[in-house]
Amino acid sequence: MADGAVVVVVEDDPNIADLVDMYLRKDGYRVYQAADGRTGLDRIRDHNPDLVVLDVGLPGDLDGLDICRRLRAESDIPILMLTARDTEIDRVLGLELGADDYVTKPFSPRELVARVRAILRRAHGPTETRAILAAGDVEVDTGRREVRVDGEPVALAAREFDLLRHFAANCGLALSRQQLLDGVWGHDWVGDERTVDVHVRQLRKKLGDALPLTTVWGVGYRLD
């Protein structure tokens, strides 16, 4: 997946940006840099990258959360947040805005590359036979990666779609948060089980009563 894949790195610290750039290029990616939010949006729109590495604390009138919010309004490009903010509320906010993962500074460049690789592997995995999975009034088109409610399309972030597809493929089964992390984020993902709750909240917010998703107390969730 790395061969030819394009990554835009939006980071104002030139030392960090160059370090990330170097490790990503060594792994076979094409990399473009930006040092502020406005330039970052221009780079992303110009190069249509496969993934964006996005620092939260950027100079100017657009920080990383602003960019994440704007990108999610117009695309499902995978986003890896890079941040010095280590509080739970900042991590949750980034995920609620649609980020696929986050790395906290200081970080291991090898870990960052591994997370980029894992995100792209999930986003651009093997093409699967097209199937329409249905639950309630929600249809999940696995081939087109589209979700419809009563025939009308609903825009989901890449990770939100993957989670909904996993629920739909296991309809009627109570799934624990760890099972959901393993099935959607992958066994190599390192993070908090509350990440699942954040994405479930987003699905419920976007799909509303059309989504028959039940909380199974003490276990996790079940799509009926």
MISE-968641 format. One line per 2 residues: number of its first residue (from 1); their letters; for each residue x, y, z of N, C-alpha, C. Coordinates in steps of 0.02 Angstrom, whole numbers. Layout:
REM MISE-968641
NUM> A> X,Y,Z,X,Y,Z,X,Y,Z; ...
***
This chain:
REM MISE-968641
1> MA> 41,-60,0,0,0,0,43,62,0; 104,59,29,145,119,34,167,144,-34
3> DG> 179,98,-81,205,117,-147,157,165,-182; 179,227,-190,139,276,-225,86,311,-183
5> AV> 74,289,-122,23,321,-80,48,391,-61; 1,438,-59,17,508,-45,-5,525,26
7> VV> 40,557,63,25,580,131,40,654,136; -6,693,162,7,764,177,18,770,252
9> VV> 74,800,270,92,811,340,83,885,356; 36,900,401,24,970,421,51,978,491
11> ED> 109,1007,497,145,1013,561,189,1075,559; 183,1119,610,220,1182,608,291,1176,634
13> DP> 309,1124,671,377,1115,695,418,1082,639; 465,1119,609,501,1091,551,541,1028,567
15> NI> 566,1023,629,604,963,647,559,902,648; 499,909,678,453,853,680,428,837,609
17> AD> 411,889,571,386,878,503,438,842,460; 501,863,465,553,830,426,565,758,448
19> LV> 560,746,514,569,679,540,514,632,514; 452,655,518,396,615,493,403,604,418
21> DM> 421,658,383,431,655,310,483,601,293; 539,602,328,594,556,313,572,483,323
23> YL> 539,469,380,519,400,394,465,376,346; 419,420,328,367,400,281,396,386,212
25> RK> 443,429,190,475,419,124,515,354,123; 548,338,180,586,276,183,540,216,176
27> DG> 477,224,197,429,169,193,393,169,126; 410,215,81,383,213,13,327,261,-2
29> YR> 313,308,43,259,356,31,285,419,-4; 240,451,-40,254,518,-66,225,568,-16
31> VY> 266,616,4,247,660,60,248,733,39; 197,770,60,195,842,51,184,874,120
33> QA> 220,929,132,217,962,197,180,1028,194; 152,1047,253,124,1113,262,134,1133,335
35> AD> 147,1197,347,165,1219,414,109,1259,449; 52,1268,415,-5,1302,447,-69,1275,417
37> GR> -125,1293,448,-189,1265,428,-210,1283,358; -205,1346,339,-226,1367,273,-186,1332,218
39> TG> -120,1331,226,-78,1296,177,-94,1222,177; -107,1194,236,-124,1123,241,-186,1106,201
41> LD> -239,1146,207,-299,1133,168,-285,1137,93; -244,1186,73,-226,1192,2,-189,1130,-22
43> RI> -140,1106,18,-102,1046,-1,-148,986,-8; -194,979,39,-240,922,38,-285,925,-23
45> RD> -311,983,-38,-356,989,-96,-318,983,-162; -255,1005,-163,-215,1000,-224,-194,929,-240
47> HN> -175,891,-187,-144,825,-198,-190,766,-184; -250,778,-157,-298,724,-143,-263,664,-111
49> PD> -235,672,-52,-192,619,-23,-232,558,-1; -195,504,10,-225,443,38,-234,448,113
51> LV> -194,493,145,-198,502,218,-168,570,236; -194,598,291,-168,662,317,-142,651,388
53> VL> -80,672,400,-52,675,468,-61,747,490; -101,758,543,-124,825,559,-109,843,631
55> DV> -67,895,640,-52,920,706,-112,960,732; -127,954,796,-183,991,824,-165,1065,833
57> GL> -106,1080,861,-87,1148,877,-51,1182,819; -88,1215,775,-59,1248,717,-65,1324,723
59> PG> -18,1361,695,-22,1434,696,-75,1459,647; -97,1520,657,-147,1549,613,-217,1539,638
61> DL> -266,1550,594,-336,1549,614,-369,1481,608; -332,1430,584,-358,1362,579,-312,1314,616
63> DG> -337,1282,669,-296,1231,701,-315,1162,673; -284,1110,699,-295,1044,672,-367,1020,679
65> LD> -400,1038,734,-470,1018,744,-515,1053,692; -501,1116,677,-539,1151,625,-532,1116,558
67> IC> -470,1097,541,-458,1064,477,-493,996,475; -489,959,530,-522,894,534,-597,902,521
69> RR> -626,952,553,-698,965,545,-715,980,472; -674,1022,440,-687,1041,370,-678,982,323
71> LR> -626,942,335,-615,884,292,-672,834,297; -697,823,358,-751,775,367,-816,799,335
73> AE> -822,864,324,-882,890,291,-881,877,216; -821,861,190,-816,854,117,-784,789,93
75> SD> -755,749,138,-722,688,116,-714,639,174; -692,577,156,-678,527,208,-604,509,208
77> IP> -560,557,188,-488,545,190,-467,525,261; -431,470,269,-408,450,336,-364,505,367
79> IL> -374,517,431,-338,570,467,-305,540,529; -241,552,536,-203,534,596,-184,598,632
81> ML> -212,609,691,-198,669,729,-131,662,764; -91,715,762,-26,718,795,-29,776,844
83> TA> -25,760,909,-40,813,957,2,808,1020; 16,866,1049,50,868,1113,-1,867,1170
85> RD> -65,872,1154,-118,871,1204,-134,800,1223; -125,783,1286,-132,714,1308,-192,704,1354
87> TE> -237,754,1355,-296,746,1398,-349,707,1361; -390,671,1399,-441,629,1368,-490,670,1326
89> ID> -508,730,1350,-558,770,1314,-533,789,1245; -467,803,1237,-440,820,1172,-440,760,1126
91> RV> -423,701,1153,-423,640,1112,-495,624,1089; -542,628,1136,-611,613,1119,-638,663,1068
93> LG> -622,727,1076,-646,778,1029,-619,764,959; -555,747,954,-527,731,889,-562,672,856
95> LE> -575,620,895,-610,561,868,-681,577,849; -715,618,890,-784,636,874,-788,678,811
97> LG> -737,716,796,-736,756,735,-721,714,674; -700,651,685,-690,606,628,-619,582,618
99> AD> -572,599,663,-504,573,656,-504,497,663; -461,463,625,-458,390,627,-413,364,682
101> DY> -364,403,702,-318,382,754,-280,444,778; -241,436,832,-201,492,856,-136,466,885
103> VT> -85,507,882,-20,493,913,-1,553,954; 19,542,1016,36,596,1062,111,608,1063
105> KP> 131,672,1059,201,690,1064,224,685,1136; 287,665,1148,335,639,1100,316,569,1076
107> FS> 336,552,1015,313,489,987,372,454,952; 363,390,939,411,352,900,393,357,826
109> PR> 440,381,784,425,385,712,405,317,683; 434,264,708,417,197,683,344,179,701
111> EL> 323,200,762,254,187,781,207,227,736; 224,289,722,182,330,679,175,298,610
113> VA> 231,275,581,228,242,516,185,179,519; 192,141,574,152,80,582,78,97,584
115> RV> 60,151,618,-10,171,623,-36,195,554; 5,231,518,-13,252,450,-26,190,407
117> RA> 19,142,412,12,81,372,-52,44,390; -67,40,456,-127,5,478,-191,40,455
119> IL> -192,107,460,-251,145,438,-264,134,363; -211,138,323,-219,130,251,-237,58,233
121> RR> -212,10,271,-229,-59,258,-304,-70,268; -331,-38,320,-403,-45,332,-444,-7,280
123> AH> -419,52,261,-457,94,214,-453,68,143; -398,35,125,-388,12,56,-374,-62,55
125> GP> -413,-100,95,-403,-172,97,-425,-204,32; -420,-271,28,-441,-306,-33,-513,-291,-50
127> TE> -527,-283,-114,-595,-270,-136,-639,-330,-120; -693,-318,-87,-737,-372,-68,-797,-376,-115
129> TR> -829,-435,-118,-888,-443,-159,-941,-394,-134; -973,-360,-181,-1022,-311,-160,-1081,-344,-127
131> AI> -1101,-317,-71,-1159,-342,-35,-1195,-283,-4; -1260,-290,0,-1301,-240,34,-1323,-269,100
133> LA> -1300,-241,155,-1318,-264,221,-1370,-215,249; -1423,-242,278,-1478,-200,302,-1492,-212,375
135> AG> -1507,-158,411,-1528,-161,481,-1577,-104,492; -1639,-120,508,-1689,-67,514,-1697,-32,447
137> DV> -1695,34,448,-1701,73,387,-1633,92,358; -1580,61,384,-1512,77,362,-1486,23,314
139> EV> -1460,44,257,-1428,-1,209,-1354,15,205; -1312,-38,208,-1240,-30,203,-1217,-64,139
141> DT> -1195,-25,91,-1169,-51,27,-1094,-60,35; -1072,-123,45,-1002,-136,60,-956,-123,2
143> GR> -980,-133,-59,-938,-123,-117,-926,-49,-132; -980,-11,-129,-975,61,-143,-955,101,-81
145> RE> -954,68,-23,-941,101,41,-989,160,50; -1053,145,41,-1105,195,48,-1156,171,100
147> VR> -1184,220,135,-1237,206,184,-1298,247,164; -1356,215,166,-1418,250,149,-1470,238,203
149> VD> -1509,289,216,-1566,284,262,-1628,302,222; -1674,254,216,-1734,264,175,-1715,285,104
151> GE> -1659,258,79,-1637,272,11,-1595,334,3; -1589,375,56,-1550,436,53,-1479,424,80
153> PV> -1427,446,44,-1358,434,68,-1342,475,130; -1302,444,174,-1278,477,235,-1202,472,235
155> AL> -1169,529,245,-1095,531,243,-1067,508,310; -1023,458,308,-989,434,368,-914,438,357
157> AA> -877,450,411,-804,445,408,-785,372,396; -724,361,371,-703,294,353,-709,245,411
159> RE> -687,265,471,-690,219,528,-762,208,550; -805,259,544,-875,250,561,-908,199,515
161> FD> -891,203,450,-918,155,403,-895,84,420; -830,77,434,-804,10,450,-838,-19,512
163> LL> -851,23,561,-885,0,622,-957,-22,606; -992,19,568,-1061,3,550,-1064,-61,509
165> RH> -1017,-69,462,-1015,-130,421,-1003,-191,465; -960,-184,515,-946,-240,560,-1008,-258,601
167> FA> -1043,-207,624,-1106,-220,660,-1155,-257,614; -1162,-232,553,-1211,-260,506,-1193,-332,487
169> AN> -1128,-347,482,-1107,-415,464,-1117,-463,523; -1124,-435,583,-1135,-477,643,-1202,-460,676
171> CG> -1251,-447,634,-1317,-425,658,-1346,-476,707; -1372,-451,763,-1403,-493,813,-1356,-519,866
173> LA> -1290,-508,857,-1240,-532,905,-1219,-475,952; -1214,-490,1016,-1187,-442,1064,-1111,-443,1059
175> LS> -1083,-386,1042,-1010,-381,1032,-980,-338,1086; -927,-363,1118,-892,-323,1169,-851,-269,1135
177> RQ> -831,-220,1174,-790,-166,1147,-724,-193,1121; -695,-242,1156,-632,-271,1134,-641,-308,1068
179> QL> -696,-344,1060,-710,-378,997,-717,-328,940; -748,-271,954,-756,-219,904,-689,-187,886
181> LD> -647,-175,936,-581,-148,923,-541,-197,879; -543,-261,896,-505,-311,858,-531,-316,786
183> GV> -598,-314,779,-627,-324,714,-624,-264,668; -623,-204,697,-625,-143,656,-558,-107,656
185> WG> -529,-98,715,-465,-62,720,-406,-109,708; -414,-173,721,-361,-222,711,-325,-240,776
187> HD> -296,-300,777,-264,-324,838,-202,-283,857; -173,-248,808,-112,-211,821,-126,-139,845
189> WV> -191,-121,850,-208,-53,870,-198,-46,945; -169,11,965,-157,24,1036,-199,85,1056
191> GD> -246,74,1101,-289,129,1121,-339,108,1173; -385,154,1189,-434,145,1242,-498,117,1213
193> ER> -531,71,1251,-595,44,1229,-649,97,1221; -640,155,1255,-689,208,1249,-690,238,1179
195> TV> -639,224,1139,-640,244,1069,-702,217,1034; -721,155,1051,-781,125,1022,-842,166,1040
197> DV> -848,187,1103,-906,226,1126,-912,292,1087; -854,323,1074,-854,386,1037,-883,376,967
199> HV> -861,323,933,-885,311,865,-958,288,864; -979,251,915,-1049,232,920,-1092,294,927
201> RQ> -1070,341,969,-1108,404,977,-1115,440,910; -1062,439,870,-1064,472,805,-1113,437,758
203> LR> -1113,371,759,-1160,334,717,-1232,350,737; -1245,350,802,-1312,365,826,-1333,436,809
205> KK> -1285,482,812,-1300,552,796,-1317,560,722; -1281,525,679,-1290,533,607,-1349,493,580
207> LG> -1362,434,610,-1413,390,584,-1478,391,624; -1474,418,685,-1534,428,726,-1573,364,740
209> DA> -1639,370,741,-1683,314,759,-1684,259,705; -1657,274,646,-1656,224,593,-1608,167,610
211> LP> -1561,179,655,-1511,128,672,-1532,91,734; -1550,26,728,-1572,-13,787,-1513,-41,826
213> LT> -1474,4,854,-1414,-15,891,-1428,-11,966; -1420,-67,1000,-1436,-73,1071,-1373,-78,1112
215> TV> -1371,-42,1169,-1317,-50,1217,-1332,-111,1260; -1285,-158,1262,-1292,-217,1304,-1249,-205,1365
217> WG> -1279,-187,1421,-1243,-166,1480,-1197,-222,1506; -1136,-203,1520,-1087,-251,1544,-1053,-290,1489
219> VG> -1075,-280,1426,-1045,-316,1370,-1021,-267,1317; -1067,-235,1282,-1048,-190,1228,-1109,-168,1190
221> YR> -1115,-188,1126,-1170,-164,1084,-1196,-222,1040; -1259,-214,1019,-1289,-263,973,-1331,-225,922
223> LD> -1321,-242,858,-1363,-214,805,-1418,-264,791; -1480,-242,798,-1538,-287,790,-1564,-284,718
***
